Amino acid sequence: MLRSGRFGAVGLGLLFGLGIASITWAQGAARFDGQYMGELTLTKEISGDCTHPPLGALYPVTILRGEVRFVYRPRFGTTLVGRVDENGLVKASARLPKGFVRMTGQTDGRNLRAEIVSPSCRYLFQTKN
């Protein structure tokens, strides 16, 4: 019989299993931790008010404990925040006054390639080795 305020054997088992799964996921995503320096290339102007990144400029994408952070400076000075999963799939976004900026890509722990899409522009981020 379960008493109020206490977990039964099933409840404790589920809680323990969820805890192990979240620790395993965090450890898997943490293997991608680091700073990825890369170039931005403007690949498409959607509404015509895009900024071409300076030639040779490098931008950092930071992954720490599975969290992705990218300061998107070519136009808005916005920080994209998101996650990397255990397979290296990167997703980050930020809200703007006129929509969202989204980053989607892939990392292998050494290189990162991602598309960044805003309401007006598309960029390619690619690490520079």
N, C-alpha and C positions, 0 to 999 in steps of 0.2 A: 504494500500500500504506500502511495506517495503522500508525504506530508507537505503542507503548505510551506514554502520558503526553502525546500530542499529538493535537490535533483535526485531522481532515481538512477539506477544503473544505466538505463537507456539514455537519459538526459546527459549524464556525465560522459558517456561514450561519444555521443554526438558533439558535445562541447570540446572534448579532447581531440576528436578527429578534425574538427574545424580549425582548432588551434594549430595542429601539425600541418594541415594543408596550407594555412596562411604563412607559416614560417617557411615551408618548402618553397612557396611561390616567391616570397621576399628574397630568399637565398638565390633562387634561380635568376630573378631579375637583377639582383645585385652584381652578378658576374659581368654585367655590362657597364658598371659604374666607371666614370671617368669624364674627361673633358674632350670633346670632339671638335677640332678646329676645321672649319670648312668654308668653302666659297659659296656665295649665292649667285645664281644666274636667273635673270628675269626671262621666263619662258613664254609668258603671254600677258598682254594688256587687255583686261576685260572692259574697263571703263576709261582708259586713257590717262589716268593720273598716277602712274607708277613711277617709281624711282629706280634707276639702274644703279646697282651697287658699284662702288669704285673698283676699278680693275685691280685685282690682286688682294683686295681686302678679305680678311679672314674673320669669321664669326664663330663664337663658341656655343656649343650645345653641351649642357652639363647633365649627366645622369648620376644621381646619388640615391642609393637604396631603392632603386626602381622608379624614382621620380625624375621626369624630364623637365628641363627648364631651358628656354631659348628666348633671348632678348631680341625682338624683331624691330630693328632700327631703321631699315631703309625708308620707312614712311611714318609710322605711328609711334615708335618708342614703346611698344607693348611687349609684355612678357608672356610667352606661351608656356603653359604648365600642363603636364600630363603624366603618363605612365609608359614604361616599357614592360612587355610581358616576358615570360620565361623563354619565348622563342625569338626575342629581339625585335618584336613588332613595336614600333614607336607611334604613340598618338598623343598630341598635345593641342591645346587651343586657348584662345582668349576672346573675350567679348569686346566688340568695338561699338561705337555709337550707331554704325550702319551695318551691323551683322557680326560675323565671327571670322577669325583667322584660324585655320586648322593646319596642323602639320601631321602628316602620316608618312611613315617610312620603315626602314629596317636597319638594324645594326648587327654585326657579328662580334662586337666587343672591341674591334679595332677600327672599323670603318662604319660610317653612317651615311645613308642616302635617304633623303626625304623630300616630299613635295610640300610646299607651303602655299595655301590658297587663301586669299583674302577676297572681299567683295569686288575689288578692282584689279587684282594682279595674281599671277602664279609665278612662284620661284622654285628653283631646284637647289637644295642644300646638298653638298657633297663634300666629304672630308678630303683634305689635301694632304697627301703623304709625301 
